[in-house]
């Protein structure tokens, strides 16, 4: 357990939060059929994929959040490497979903895929219940960006909202992969003022 007098440990990170579109609808139908194995198996495959890629890209698979993950990348991560990883993850997920889950559904949800939010900055590292934990604004911003993609987009799957600081840190050109400026209202951030960000459509 972290003690009050313990030295404050600050870690610079690039935070990626991703979520599975329509996961609640998928789970509801699988529950009716009394067979949650297809979705469980896809989540297990995603976990294995993330663990394998984390060794090469040196990121931390920080936390599972029910239907997605929080991933922490080193601050010197290349923007191209990050985009390539998100696209590879998206292709992997799309393939597994099509093969392992869709055949078990009577009707496929209209929106299928992953959505991503990315921010960067300092996180406080601490130990709670024997586990390494992180707290900080970049996690909150990345989470809000991920959930806000759908607010002004009828087809949010396989898209990323970057905060401008993260976008600039990753040195992603504005015309890269159909990137364009966007604005969102992020819950509990800046008193509900419009938040300027950058939206990238991933190539899958």
KETIGU-550615 format. One record per atom (N, C-alpha, C): x, y, z. Coordinates in steps of 0.1 Angstrom, whole numbers, padded with zeros to 4 digits, always signed. Layout:
BEGIN
XYZ ...
//
This chain:
BEGIN
+0008-0012+0000 +0000+0000+0000 +0009+0012+0000 +0005+0022-0008 +0013+0034-0009 +0011+0042+0004 +0022+0047+0010 +0021+0055+0022 +0020+0070+0018 +0014+0078+0027 +0013+0092+0025 +0026+0099+0022 +0037+0095+0029 +0050+0101+0028 +0058+0096+0017 +0053+0086+0009 +0061+0080-0002 +0063+0090-0013 +0075+0089-0019 +0078+0099-0029 +0068+0098-0041 +0064+0110-0046 +0055+0110-0057 +0061+0105-0070 +0055+0096-0076 +0061+0090-0088 +0053+0094-0100 +0059+0102-0109 +0052+0107-0121 +0057+0100-0133 +0048+0095-0141 +0052+0088-0153 +0045+0094-0165 +0053+0098-0175 +0048+0103-0188 +0043+0092-0197 +0031+0092-0201 +0025+0081-0209 +0016+0087-0220 +0015+0079-0231 +0005+0080-0241 -0006+0070-0237 -0018+0075-0235 -0029+0067-0231 -0039+0064-0242 -0041+0051-0244 -0051+0047-0255 -0062+0039-0248 -0074+0044-0250 -0086+0036-0245 -0094+0032-0257 -0097+0019-0257 -0106+0014-0267 -0117+0006-0262 -0128+0005-0270 -0141-0001-0266 -0147-0008-0278 -0155-0018-0275 -0161-0026-0285 -0175-0020-0288 -0178-0016-0300 -0191-0011-0304 -0202-0021-0302 -0213-0017-0297 -0225-0025-0296 -0223-0038-0287 -0214-0037-0278 -0211-0049-0270 -0223-0053-0261 -0230-0042-0256 -0242-0045-0248 -0253-0053-0256 -0255-0048-0268 -0265-0055-0277 -0261-0069-0280 -0248-0071-0283 -0243-0085-0285 -0245-0094-0273 -0241-0089-0262 -0242-0097-0249 -0257-0100-0246 -0266-0090-0248 -0280-0093-0245 -0285-0105-0254 -0282-0105-0266 -0287-0116-0275 -0280-0129-0270 -0268-0129-0267 -0261-0141-0263 -0266-0146-0249 -0270-0137-0241 -0276-0141-0228 -0290-0148-0230 -0298-0142-0240 -0310-0148-0243 -0308-0163-0248 -0298-0165-0255 -0294-0178-0260 -0287-0186-0250 -0284-0180-0238 -0277-0187-0227 -0264-0193-0231 -0256-0185-0239 -0243-0189-0244 -0234-0177-0246 -0227-0173-0235 -0218-0162-0236 -0204-0165-0241 -0202-0178-0244 -0188-0182-0248 -0183-0175-0260 -0191-0172-0270 -0185-0165-0282 -0178-0152-0279 -0185-0144-0270 -0179-0131-0267 -0167-0133-0257 -0169-0142-0248 -0158-0145-0239 -0145-0149-0247 -0147-0158-0257 -0136-0162-0265 -0129-0151-0273 -0137-0142-0278 -0131-0130-0285 -0123-0122-0276 -0128-0120-0263 -0121-0112-0254 -0108-0119-0250 -0108-0132-0249 -0095-0139-0246 -0086-0138-0258 -0090-0138-0270 -0082-0137-0281 -0076-0123-0282 -0084-0113-0278 -0079-0099-0278 -0068-0098-0267 -0070-0104-0256 -0060-0103-0245 -0047-0109-0249 -0048-0120-0256 -0035-0127-0261 -0028-0118-0271 -0036-0112-0280 -0030-0103-0290 -0023-0091-0284 -0030-0085-0274 -0024-0074-0267 -0011-0078-0260 -0011-0089-0253 +0001-0093-0246 +0012-0096-0255 +0009-0102-0267 +0020-0105-0276 +0026-0092-0282 +0017-0082-0286 +0022-0070-0292 +0029-0061-0281 +0025-0062-0269 +0031-0053-0259 +0046-0055-0257 +0051-0067-0260 +0065-0070-0259 +0073-0062-0269 +0068-0061-0281 +0075-0055-0292 +0074-0040-0291 +0062-0035-0288 +0060-0020-0287 +0062-0014-0274 +0065-0022-0264 +0068-0018-0250 +0057-0010-0243 +0044-0014-0247 +0033-0008-0239 +0028-0017-0228 +0021-0010-0219 +0016-0017-0207 +0001-0019-0209 -0004-0032-0210 -0018-0035-0210 -0023-0032-0196 -0028-0020-0193 -0030-0016-0180 -0042-0021-0173 -0054-0020-0180 -0066-0023-0173 -0077-0027-0183 -0084-0038-0180 -0096-0043-0187 -0108-0035-0182 -0116-0030-0190 -0127-0021-0186 -0141-0027-0190 -0142-0040-0190 -0155-0046-0193 -0157-0050-0208 -0155-0040-0217 -0156-0043-0231 -0145-0036-0239 -0134-0034-0232 -0123-0027-0238 -0111-0027-0229 -0101-0019-0232 -0089-0019-0224 -0083-0004-0224 -0076-0002-0213 -0067+0010-0212 -0053+0005-0214 -0046+0011-0224 -0032+0008-0227 -0023+0020-0225 -0011+0018-0219 -0002+0029-0217 +0011+0027-0225 +0013+0037-0234 +0025+0036-0243 +0036+0045-0237 +0049+0042-0240 +0059+0051-0236 +0058+0065-0244 +0063+0076-0238 +0061+0089-0244 +0068+0091-0257 +0078+0082-0260 +0086+0084-0272 +0081+0074-0283 +0069+0069-0281 +0063+0060-0292 +0061+0068-0305 +0065+0062-0316 +0063+0068-0329 +0048+0068-0332 +0043+0079-0338 +0030+0080-0342 +0026+0070-0353 +0035+0067-0362 +0033+0057-0372 +0031+0044-0366 +0040+0040-0356 +0039+0028-0350 +0026+0026-0342 +0021+0037-0336 +0008+0036-0329 -0003+0034-0338 -0004+0042-0349 -0014+0040-0359 -0014+0026-0365 -0002+0021-0369 -0001+0008-0374 -0007-0003-0364 -0003-0001-0351 -0008-0010-0341 -0024-0010-0340 -0029+0002-0340 -0044+0003-0339 -0051-0003-0351 -0045-0001-0363 -0051-0008-0375 -0049-0023-0374 -0038-0028-0370 -0036-0042-0369 -0046-0048-0358 -0047-0041-0347 -0057-0045-0337 -0071-0046-0343 -0074-0035-0350 -0088-0034-0356 -0090-0046-0366 -0081-0049-0374 -0082-0060-0384 -0084-0073-0377 -0076-0075-0366 -0076-0087-0358 -0090-0089-0352 -0095-0078-0346 -0108-0079-0340 -0119-0082-0350 -0119-0074-0361 -0129-0076-0371 -0130-0091-0376 -0118-0097-0378 -0118-0111-0382 -0123-0120-0372 -0119-0118-0359 -0124-0127-0348 -0139-0125-0346 -0144-0113-0347 -0158-0110-0344 -0166-0117-0355 -0162-0116-0368 -0169-0121-0379 -0170-0137-0378 -0159-0142-0374 -0158-0157-0374 -0164-0163-0361 -0163-0157-0350 -0166-0163-0337 -0179-0158-0330 -0184-0146-0334 -0196-0141-0327 -0207-0139-0337 -0205-0133-0348 -0216-0130-0357 -0225-0142-0361 -0219-0154-0363 -0227-0166-0367 -0237-0170-0356 -0235-0165-0343 -0244-0168-0332 -0255-0158-0330 -0255-0148-0338 -0265-0137-0336 -0276-0138-0347 -0289-0136-0343 -0300-0136-0352 -0298-0124-0362 -0294-0112-0356 -0293-0100-0363 -0281-0093-0359 -0272-0090-0368 -0260-0082-0365 -0263-0068-0362 -0257-0062-0351 -0260-0048-0348 -0255-0039-0360 -0261-0028-0362 -0257-0019-0373 -0243-0013-0372 -0238-0012-0360 -0224-0007-0358 -0216-0017-0351 -0205-0022-0358 -0196-0032-0353 -0182-0027-0354 -0174-0029-0344 -0160-0025-0345 -0154-0020-0332 -0144-0012-0333 -0137-0006-0321 -0137+0009-0323 -0137+0016-0311 -0135+0030-0311 -0124+0033-0301 -0117+0044-0304 -0104+0047-0297 -0104+0062-0292 -0098+0064-0280 -0095+0077-0276 -0081+0078-0271 -0074+0089-0274 -0059+0089-0271 -0056+0103-0265 -0049+0103-0254 -0043+0115-0249 -0029+0112-0243 -0022+0122-0239 -0009+0120-0234 -0006+0130-0223 +0004+0126-0214 +0007+0135-0203 +0012+0128-0191 +0013+0135-0180 +0018+0128-0167 +0007+0121-0160 +0011+0109-0155 +0002+0101-0146 +0009+0098-0133 +0002+0098-0123 +0007+0094-0110 +0007+0079-0108 +0018+0073-0105 +0019+0059-0103 +0019+0056-0088 +0010+0047-0084 +0009+0043-0070 +0006+0028-0069 +0007+0023-0057 +0004+0009-0054 -0008+0008-0046 -0018+0001-0050 -0031-0001-0043 -0034-0016-0042 -0036-0022-0030 -0039-0036-0029 -0028-0045-0036 -0016-0040-0035 -0005-0048-0041 -0004-0047-0056 -0012-0038-0063 -0011-0037-0077 -0007-0023-0081 +0000-0022-0092 +0004-0009-0097 -0008-0002-0104 -0011+0010-0100 -0022+0017-0105 -0017+0031-0110 -0026+0037-0118 -0022+0051-0124 -0035+0059-0123 -0032+0072-0119 -0043+0082-0119 -0038+0094-0126 -0047+0101-0133 -0043+0114-0140 -0053+0118-0151 -0052+0130-0154 -0061+0136-0164 -0060+0129-0178 -0048+0125-0183 -0048+0118-0196 -0057+0106-0197 -0058+0098-0186 -0068+0087-0186 -0082+0091-0187 -0085+0102-0180 -0099+0107-0181 -0102+0113-0195 -0093+0120-0200 -0095+0126-0214 -0096+0115-0224 -0087+0105-0224 -0087+0095-0234 -0100+0087-0233 -0105+0084-0221 -0118+0077-0219 -0130+0085-0225 -0130+0098-0222 -0141+0107-0226 -0140+0108-0242 -0128+0109-0247 -0127+0110-0262 -0133+0097-0269 -0129+0086-0263 -0133+0073-0269 -0149+0072-0269 -0155+0076-0258 -0169+0075-0257 -0177+0086-0265 -0169+0097-0268 -0176+0108-0275 -0176+0107-0290 -0169+0097-0296 -0168+0096-0310 -0182+0095-0316 -0190+0087-0310 -0203+0085-0316 -0213+0097-0315 -0209+0107-0307 -0218+0118-0305 -0222+0126-0318 -0212+0127-0327 -0215+0134-0340 -0211+0125-0352 -0212+0112-0350 -0207+0103-0361 -0217+0091-0361 -0224+0089-0372 -0233+0078-0373 -0225+0065-0376 -0213+0066-0379 -0205+0054-0382 -0191+0055-0375 -0191+0054-0362 -0179+0056-0354 -0169+0045-0354 -0172+0033-0359 -0163+0022-0358 -0150+0024-0365 -0139+0020-0358 -0125+0021-0363 -0121+0035-0365 -0125+0044-0356 -0121+0058-0357 -0114+0061-0343 -0106+0071-0344 -0098+0075-0332 -0100+0090-0330 -0103+0094-0317 -0102+0109-0314 -0089+0111-0306 -0081+0119-0311 -0068+0123-0304 -0070+0137-0298 -0065+0139-0285 -0064+0152-0280 -0053+0159-0289 -0054+0172-0290 -0044+0179-0298 -0030+0177-0293 -0027+0178-0279 -0014+0175-0274 -0008+0162-0278 -0017+0151-0277 -0012+0138-0281 -0010+0137-0296 -0018+0143-0304 -0017+0143-0319 -0004+0150-0323 -0001+0161-0316 +0012+0169-0319 +0024+0161-0314 +0023+0155-0303 +0034+0147-0297 +0037+0135-0306 +0027+0129-0312 +0029+0118-0321 +0033+0122-0335 +0033+0135-0338 +0038+0141-0351 +0030+0134-0362 +0017+0134-0361 +0008+0129-0372 +0004+0141-0380 +0007+0141-0393 +0003+0152-0402 -0012+0153-0402 -0017+0164-0405 -0032+0166-0405 -0039+0159-0416 -0032+0156-0427 -0038+0149-0438 -0036+0134-0437 -0030+0129-0426 -0027+0115-0425 -0039+0107-0423 -0041+0096-0431 -0052+0087-0429 -0066+0094-0427 -0069+0103-0436 -0082+0110-0435 -0084+0117-0421 -0074+0124-0417 -0075+0131-0404 -0082+0145-0406 -0090+0148-0396 -0096+0162-0397 -0099+0167-0383 -0100+0180-0381 -0103+0185-0368 -0117+0182-0364 -0120+0181-0351 -0133+0178-0346 -0135+0185-0333 -0147+0186-0328 -0150+0191-0315 -0160+0182-0308 -0158+0181-0295 -0167+0173-0287 -0170+0180-0274 -0181+0177-0267 -0183+0181-0253 -0180+0169-0245 -0170+0170-0236 -0165+0159-0228 -0171+0160-0214 -0178+0150-0209 -0184+0150-0196 -0174+0153-0185 -0177+0163-0177 -0169+0167-0165 -0155+0173-0169 -0153+0177-0181 -0141+0183-0186 -0143+0197-0190 -0136+0206-0184 -0137+0221-0188 -0151+0226-0187 -0159+0221-0177 -0172+0226-0174 -0181+0225-0187 -0179+0214-0195 -0188+0212-0206 -0185+0220-0218 -0174+0228-0218 -0170+0236-0230 -0166+0227-0241 -0167+0232-0254 -0164+0224-0265 -0148+0221-0265 -0145+0208-0267 -0131+0204-0267 -0126+0201-0281 -0116+0208-0285 -0110+0206-0298 -0101+0194-0299 -0103+0185-0309 -0095+0173-0310 -0093+0170-0325 -0086+0159-0327 -0084+0154-0341 -0090+0140-0343 -0097+0138-0354 -0103+0125-0357 -0096+0118-0368 -0092+0105-0366 -0085+0097-0376 -0094+0085-0379 -0096+0083-0392 -0102+0071-0396 -0092+0060-0400 -0092+0049-0392 -0082+0038-0394 -0085+0031-0407 -0074+0026-0413 -0075+0018-0425 -0075+0004-0422 -0086-0003-0424 -0087-0018-0421 -0091-0025-0433 
//
